[in-house]
Amino acid sequence: MRASLHVGIRSIAVIAGLCIAFAAVSGDIAYIAGGDEGTAAFNHSATNVFINGTDLTQAIQIGNRELLSAQDKGRKMAISQLVATFYTFAGRYDKAVETYPVFSRAASIATLDKAGMAPQFVDAATAIASMAKDRRAVFINENHGSPITRLLPIELLPLLRAEGFQYLALETLNRGAVSNAHGCVNLADGDLCQRGYVLDQVKTGIYSHDPVYGALIRRALSLGFRLVAYDVFDVADDKARDAGEAKNLADIYKDDPTAKMLVVAGFDHVAKEDTNMAIVFKSITKIDPLSVDQTDLLGLAPQLWGPHAGAPSDHAAVVFMGGRPVSTRPGAIDVSIYRPPYSSERDTAHWLSLDGLREPTAVAHHCPAYPCLVTARRTGEPDSVPEDRILLDKPSKALLYLAPGSYLLSVEASGRTSTRPLSVSTH
């Protein structure tokens, strides 16, 4: 089941990446197969979401209708992953978590001898940065449907920069022919590293339509990281994709013998086993990356560690037992991050402040109808991934997470859009 999940996830990334090459030639991309009207409508709106950042509300509505009528298990899986991904773009992380499959390896922890080796919990960013001192590469994964897994990379950025890490390689970035543009490597969006913010278009990337991902990239550029696009799309299968990714990452070290790099990828790409990217990279470069998993122990109850273990309730941790970090897959994964249950509801999802980069801000919106998309973009960035946005299903307050500054607030409903300026001051 886990393998089939990853095949589906990787297929989404491959198809979305091909938008750049094929959209102008073939029109809509066939995200799901079928010749009926509903399939055509979904593929049309999904293509517009990825390429231009438009039709987001329509893609979610049509996708949910198709999900209800889907009978084939594979079709249902593909649609659910796409709809959940669109929910992250729309700031509805609660809906994304409900829709996107999540897997855990709680059973592997339950068998550990917690009485003989009492678990010790260390802040995840602090622990990983310490482990990375003598490493030249850190590979960390994410669950594409749970953007809280993008919080730890954000927290790691300043710590790893202080340890001499210069490169940030992101699976989301689409790869282009220009080898070096404003200090960044092989980005299809060649102006990104000069512009300083992510476009709400597939030219920049796939998952980076999510405002949290946009904040991650903005933060990295502000710290002086060089972005690297390493994913490949025109390949026959997952094995070839992982091999191509590993080669692209290895080329960084070939061109820069002093390179130290943080790599963010989805799920099993970071596992040092089978034919995954991390093990192929290690074989090519002879560099052993610190492999960090965030998906196996995501959102599990503290009781997993025993009734008196003192597990954290509000932040991610590396768990040490017998002086060693816990791994759900020893040999393949060096460190498994434990993150306790967390909220995806706006009112209580305090992690959306992104370690102090943003503040919860209630904004007046005056939606004329529902669903209604409320979006805040920084002034002067009309084509950017928003600082935040929220899709409202019914009359309710719009709670956005915004950094202090000036914004253009837009309200979209029933085919109409209104805008007004918005200023956010430091609380």
C-alpha positions as CSV (number, residue, x, y, z in Angstrom):
1,M,0.0,0.0,0.0
2,R,2.9,2.3,0.8
3,A,4.5,1.6,-2.5
4,S,1.3,2.3,-4.4
5,L,0.9,5.6,-2.6
6,H,4.4,6.7,-3.7
7,V,3.8,5.7,-7.3
8,G,0.7,7.9,-7.3
9,I,2.5,10.8,-5.7
10,R,5.4,10.6,-8.0
11,S,3.0,10.5,-11.0
12,I,1.5,13.8,-10.0
13,A,4.9,15.4,-9.8
14,V,5.9,14.0,-13.2
15,I,2.7,15.1,-15.0
16,A,2.8,18.6,-13.4
17,G,6.4,19.1,-14.4
18,L,5.6,18.1,-18.0
19,C,3.1,21.0,-18.1
20,I,6.0,23.4,-19.1
21,A,7.0,21.3,-22.1
22,F,3.6,20.2,-23.4
23,A,0.9,22.7,-22.4
24,A,1.4,25.0,-25.4
25,V,1.3,22.0,-27.8
26,S,-1.4,19.7,-26.4
27,G,-3.6,22.0,-24.3
28,D,-5.0,20.4,-21.1
29,I,-2.9,17.8,-19.3
30,A,-4.5,14.4,-18.7
31,Y,-4.1,14.2,-14.9
32,I,-6.8,11.6,-14.8
33,A,-7.9,9.4,-17.7
34,G,-11.3,9.4,-19.3
35,G,-13.3,10.9,-22.1
36,D,-16.4,12.0,-20.1
37,E,-17.3,15.6,-19.5
38,G,-16.4,15.6,-15.8
39,T,-12.9,14.3,-16.5
40,A,-12.3,16.9,-19.2
41,A,-13.5,19.7,-16.8
42,F,-11.2,18.5,-14.0
43,N,-8.2,18.2,-16.3
44,H,-8.9,21.7,-17.7
45,S,-9.1,23.4,-14.3
46,A,-6.2,21.4,-12.9
47,T,-4.0,22.4,-15.8
48,N,-4.9,26.1,-15.2
49,V,-4.0,25.7,-11.5
50,F,-0.6,24.3,-12.1
51,I,0.4,26.5,-15.1
52,N,-1.2,29.9,-14.2
53,G,-2.3,29.7,-10.6
54,T,-6.0,30.2,-11.7
55,D,-9.2,28.1,-11.4
56,L,-8.2,26.8,-7.9
57,T,-11.8,26.9,-6.5
58,Q,-13.1,25.2,-9.6
59,A,-10.5,22.5,-9.6
60,I,-11.4,21.6,-5.9
61,Q,-15.1,21.6,-6.6
62,I,-14.9,19.5,-9.7
63,G,-12.3,17.2,-8.1
64,N,-14.5,16.5,-5.2
65,R,-17.4,15.6,-7.5
66,E,-15.2,13.2,-9.4
67,L,-13.9,11.7,-6.2
68,L,-17.5,10.9,-5.1
69,S,-18.3,9.2,-8.4
70,A,-15.0,7.3,-8.8
71,Q,-15.3,3.6,-8.6
72,D,-11.8,2.5,-9.6
73,K,-9.4,2.5,-6.6
74,G,-6.4,3.8,-8.7
75,R,-8.6,6.6,-10.1
76,K,-9.8,7.5,-6.6
77,M,-6.3,7.6,-5.3
78,A,-5.0,9.9,-8.1
79,I,-7.9,12.3,-7.7
80,S,-7.7,12.4,-3.9
81,Q,-4.0,13.3,-4.1
82,L,-4.6,16.0,-6.6
83,V,-7.5,17.5,-4.6
84,A,-5.5,17.4,-1.4
85,T,-2.6,19.2,-3.1
86,F,-5.0,21.9,-4.4
87,Y,-6.3,22.3,-0.8
88,T,-2.8,23.1,0.3
89,F,-2.6,25.7,-2.4
90,A,-5.9,27.2,-1.1
91,G,-4.7,27.2,2.6
92,R,-7.2,24.6,3.6
93,Y,-4.7,22.4,5.4
94,D,-7.6,20.8,7.4
95,K,-9.1,19.5,4.2
96,A,-5.8,18.4,2.8
97,V,-5.1,16.2,5.8
98,E,-8.6,14.7,5.5
99,T,-8.1,13.9,1.8
100,Y,-4.4,13.0,1.5
101,P,-3.3,9.5,2.5
102,V,-1.1,9.5,5.6
103,F,0.9,6.4,6.7
104,S,2.8,5.8,9.9
105,R,5.1,3.2,11.4
106,A,3.9,3.4,14.9
107,A,4.2,-0.4,15.2
108,S,7.9,-0.2,14.8
109,I,8.2,2.1,17.8
110,A,5.8,0.1,19.9
111,T,8.2,-2.8,19.9
112,L,11.2,-0.8,21.3
113,D,12.3,-1.5,24.8
114,K,11.3,1.8,26.3
115,A,11.7,0.5,29.9
116,G,15.3,-0.4,29.3
117,M,16.2,2.7,27.3
118,A,14.1,5.7,28.4
119,P,13.5,8.0,25.4
120,Q,15.0,11.5,25.4
121,F,13.4,14.2,23.3
122,V,15.5,17.0,21.7
123,D,14.2,19.8,19.6
124,A,14.3,18.6,16.0
125,A,16.0,21.5,14.3
126,T,18.6,21.8,17.1
127,A,19.4,18.1,16.9
128,I,19.5,17.9,13.1
129,A,21.8,20.9,12.9
130,S,24.1,19.4,15.4
131,M,24.2,16.1,13.5
132,A,24.9,18.0,10.3
133,K,28.1,19.7,11.5
134,D,30.3,17.0,9.9
135,R,28.0,16.2,7.0
136,R,28.1,17.6,3.5
137,A,24.5,16.7,2.7
138,V,21.3,16.5,4.6
139,F,18.3,14.8,2.9
140,I,14.9,15.5,4.5
141,N,11.5,14.4,3.3
142,E,8.0,15.8,3.4
143,N,4.5,14.6,3.1
144,H,3.1,16.6,0.2
145,G,-0.3,16.7,1.7
146,S,0.9,17.9,5.2
147,P,2.7,21.3,4.8
148,I,3.6,21.2,8.5
149,T,6.4,19.0,7.3
150,R,7.8,22.2,5.6
151,L,8.1,23.9,9.0
152,L,11.2,21.9,10.0
153,P,13.2,22.8,6.8
154,I,12.3,26.5,7.5
155,E,13.6,26.2,11.0
156,L,16.7,24.4,9.8
157,L,17.7,27.1,7.2
158,P,19.4,29.6,9.5
159,L,21.0,26.8,11.6
160,L,22.5,25.0,8.6
161,R,23.5,28.3,6.9
162,A,25.6,28.9,10.0
163,E,27.2,25.5,9.5
164,G,28.3,26.5,6.0
165,F,25.5,25.0,4.0
166,Q,25.2,27.0,0.8
167,Y,22.7,25.0,-1.4
168,L,19.1,24.2,-1.0
169,A,17.8,21.6,-3.5
170,L,14.0,21.4,-3.7
171,E,11.9,18.7,-5.5
172,T,9.2,21.2,-6.2
173,L,11.4,23.4,-8.5
174,N,11.1,22.8,-12.2
175,R,14.4,22.3,-13.9
176,G,15.6,24.4,-16.9
177,A,18.6,24.6,-19.2
178,V,20.4,27.6,-17.7
179,S,23.0,26.1,-15.4
180,N,23.6,29.3,-13.3
181,A,21.1,32.1,-13.0
182,H,21.8,34.7,-10.3
183,G,23.6,32.1,-8.2
184,C,20.9,29.4,-8.5
185,V,21.3,26.2,-10.4
186,N,19.2,24.8,-13.3
187,L,15.9,26.6,-12.5
188,A,13.3,26.9,-15.2
189,D,12.3,30.1,-13.5
190,G,15.7,31.7,-14.2
191,D,14.8,35.0,-12.4
192,L,13.6,33.5,-9.2
193,C,16.8,34.1,-7.2
194,Q,17.0,37.7,-8.3
195,R,13.3,38.4,-7.9
196,G,13.2,36.8,-4.4
197,Y,9.8,35.3,-4.5
198,V,7.9,32.4,-6.1
199,L,5.6,32.7,-9.0
200,D,2.1,31.3,-8.7
201,Q,2.8,29.3,-11.9
202,V,4.3,26.0,-12.8
203,K,7.3,27.8,-14.3
204,T,8.7,28.0,-10.7
205,G,7.5,24.7,-9.4
206,I,4.7,22.3,-8.5
207,Y,4.1,22.1,-4.7
208,S,5.4,25.7,-4.3
209,H,1.9,27.0,-5.1
210,D,1.4,26.4,-1.3
211,P,2.0,29.6,0.6
212,V,4.0,27.7,3.2
213,Y,6.4,26.5,0.5
214,G,6.5,30.0,-0.9
215,A,7.6,31.2,2.6
216,L,10.3,28.5,2.8
217,I,11.8,29.6,-0.5
218,R,11.6,33.3,0.3
219,R,13.3,32.6,3.7
220,A,16.1,30.6,2.0
221,L,16.8,33.3,-0.5
222,S,17.0,36.0,2.2
223,L,19.6,33.9,4.0
224,G,21.7,33.6,0.8
225,F,21.0,30.0,-0.1
226,R,21.6,28.9,-3.8
227,L,18.5,27.1,-5.0
228,V,18.9,23.9,-7.0
229,A,16.4,22.3,-9.3
230,Y,17.1,18.5,-9.5
231,D,13.9,16.6,-10.4
232,V,13.6,14.9,-13.7
233,F,10.4,14.1,-15.6
234,D,11.1,12.6,-19.1
235,V,11.9,9.2,-17.7
236,A,10.4,5.7,-18.0
237,D,9.8,4.9,-14.3
238,D,10.6,5.7,-10.7
239,K,14.0,4.0,-10.8
240,A,15.1,6.2,-13.7
241,R,13.7,9.2,-12.0
242,D,15.6,8.6,-8.8
243,A,18.8,7.9,-10.7
244,G,18.4,11.2,-12.7
245,E,17.7,13.2,-9.5
246,A,20.8,11.7,-7.8
247,K,23.0,12.5,-10.8
248,N,21.8,16.1,-10.8
249,L,22.6,16.5,-7.1
250,A,26.0,14.8,-7.5
251,D,26.8,17.3,-10.3
252,I,26.7,20.1,-7.7
253,Y,29.6,18.5,-5.8
254,K,31.5,17.9,-9.0
255,D,31.3,21.6,-9.9
256,D,31.8,22.8,-6.3
257,P,34.0,20.5,-4.2
258,T,33.2,22.7,-1.1
259,A,29.4,22.2,-1.5
260,K,27.2,21.5,1.5
261,M,23.5,21.0,0.7
262,L,20.1,20.6,2.2
263,V,17.8,18.5,0.0
264,V,14.0,18.5,0.4
265,A,12.2,15.6,-1.3
266,G,9.0,13.6,-1.0
267,F,8.6,10.4,1.0
268,D,11.1,7.6,0.1
269,H,13.4,9.6,-2.2
270,V,15.6,10.2,0.9
271,A,15.8,6.5,2.0
272,K,19.2,4.9,1.5
273,E,17.9,1.6,0.2
274,D,16.7,-0.1,-3.0
275,T,17.0,2.3,-5.9
276,N,16.0,5.5,-4.1
277,M,17.7,8.8,-4.8
278,A,19.7,8.9,-1.6
279,I,21.4,5.6,-2.0
280,V,22.2,6.3,-5.7
281,F,23.6,9.7,-4.7
282,K,25.8,8.0,-2.0
283,S,27.0,5.5,-4.6
284,I,28.0,8.2,-7.1
285,T,29.6,10.7,-4.7
286,K,30.8,8.5,-1.9
287,I,29.1,11.1,0.4
288,D,26.8,9.7,3.0
289,P,23.9,12.1,3.5
290,L,22.2,12.4,6.8
291,S,18.8,11.0,5.9
292,V,15.8,12.5,7.9
293,D,12.3,11.2,7.7
294,Q,9.3,13.3,8.8
295,T,6.4,11.0,7.6
296,D,6.6,7.8,9.6
297,L,6.0,9.4,13.0
298,L,3.8,12.3,12.0
299,G,1.0,13.2,14.3
300,L,1.3,10.2,16.6
301,A,0.0,10.4,20.2
302,P,2.7,10.9,22.9
303,Q,1.5,7.7,24.6
304,L,3.4,5.9,21.9
305,W,6.5,6.4,24.0
306,G,5.1,5.3,27.3
307,P,3.0,6.9,30.0
308,H,5.8,8.8,31.7
309,A,8.2,9.5,28.8
310,G,7.7,13.3,28.8
311,A,7.1,13.5,25.0
312,P,6.6,17.0,23.6
313,S,3.1,18.1,22.8
314,D,3.8,21.2,20.7
315,H,6.9,20.7,18.6
316,A,8.9,18.2,16.5
317,A,11.7,16.2,18.2
318,V,14.5,13.8,17.6
319,V,14.1,10.9,20.0
320,F,17.2,9.4,21.5
321,M,17.2,5.9,23.0
322,G,20.4,4.5,24.4
323,G,22.2,7.6,23.1
324,R,21.2,7.0,19.5
325,P,18.5,8.7,17.4
326,V,15.4,6.6,16.8
327,S,14.9,5.4,13.2
328,T,11.9,3.5,11.9
329,R,14.1,2.0,9.2
330,P,17.7,1.6,10.4
331,G,20.2,1.7,7.6
332,A,17.8,3.4,5.2
333,I,16.8,6.4,7.4
334,D,19.3,7.9,10.0
335,V,16.7,9.9,11.9
336,S,12.9,9.6,12.2
337,I,11.3,12.9,13.4
338,Y,8.6,12.6,15.9
339,R,5.8,15.2,15.6
340,P,3.0,15.0,18.1
341,P,-0.7,15.6,17.1
342,Y,-1.2,19.0,15.6
343,S,-4.0,21.1,14.4
344,S,-4.8,22.0,10.8
345,E,-7.7,24.3,11.8
346,R,-6.8,27.9,11.3
347,D,-7.8,29.1,14.8
348,T,-5.5,26.6,16.5
349,A,-2.8,25.8,13.9
350,H,-0.2,27.9,15.6
351,W,2.5,26.3,13.5
352,L,1.3,28.4,10.6
353,S,3.2,31.3,12.2
354,L,6.3,29.5,10.8
355,D,8.6,30.1,13.8
356,G,7.7,33.8,14.0
357,L,7.9,34.7,10.3
358,R,4.1,35.4,10.1
359,E,1.4,36.4,12.5
360,P,-2.3,35.4,12.6
361,T,-4.3,38.3,11.1
362,A,-8.1,38.4,10.9
363,V,-9.2,40.3,7.8
364,A,-12.5,41.7,6.7
365,H,-13.5,40.1,3.4
366,H,-17.2,40.8,2.5
367,C,-17.5,37.7,0.3
368,P,-20.5,38.1,-2.0
369,A,-21.0,34.3,-2.3
370,Y,-19.4,31.0,-1.4
371,P,-17.1,29.3,-1.9
372,C,-14.9,32.4,-1.7
373,L,-11.1,32.7,-2.1
374,V,-9.4,35.3,0.1
375,T,-5.8,36.0,-0.9
376,A,-3.1,38.4,0.4
377,R,-0.1,39.1,-1.9
378,R,2.7,41.5,-1.0
379,T,2.4,44.9,-2.7
380,G,4.2,44.9,-6.0
381,E,4.1,41.1,-6.4
382,P,0.9,40.5,-8.5
383,D,2.1,37.2,-9.9
384,S,3.5,35.7,-6.7
385,V,2.4,32.8,-4.6
386,P,0.5,34.6,-1.9
387,E,1.8,35.3,1.6
388,D,-1.4,33.4,2.5
389,R,-4.8,32.5,1.2
390,I,-7.9,30.7,2.5
391,L,-10.8,29.2,0.7
392,L,-14.0,29.8,2.7
393,D,-16.9,27.3,2.2
394,K,-19.4,29.4,4.2
395,P,-19.6,32.7,6.0
396,S,-16.8,32.9,8.5
397,K,-13.9,35.0,9.4
398,A,-10.8,34.9,7.2
399,L,-7.8,34.3,9.4
400,L,-4.6,34.8,7.4
401,Y,-1.0,34.3,8.6
402,L,1.0,37.3,7.4
403,A,4.3,38.9,7.9
404,P,4.3,42.7,8.8
405,G,4.0,44.7,5.6
406,S,1.8,46.0,2.8
407,Y,-0.5,43.7,0.8
408,L,-3.1,43.6,-1.9
409,L,-6.1,41.7,-0.6
410,S,-8.3,40.0,-3.2
411,V,-11.7,38.3,-2.8
412,E,-12.9,35.9,-5.5
413,A,-16.3,34.4,-5.7
414,S,-18.8,33.6,-8.5
415,G,-16.4,34.7,-11.2
416,R,-16.0,38.2,-9.6
417,T,-12.9,39.6,-8.0
418,S,-12.5,42.7,-5.7
419,T,-9.3,44.1,-4.3
420,R,-8.2,46.5,-1.6
421,P,-4.9,47.4,0.1
422,L,-4.1,45.8,3.5
423,S,-1.4,46.9,6.0
424,V,-0.2,44.5,8.7
425,S,1.9,46.0,11.5
426,T,4.0,44.2,14.1
427,H,1.9,43.1,17.1
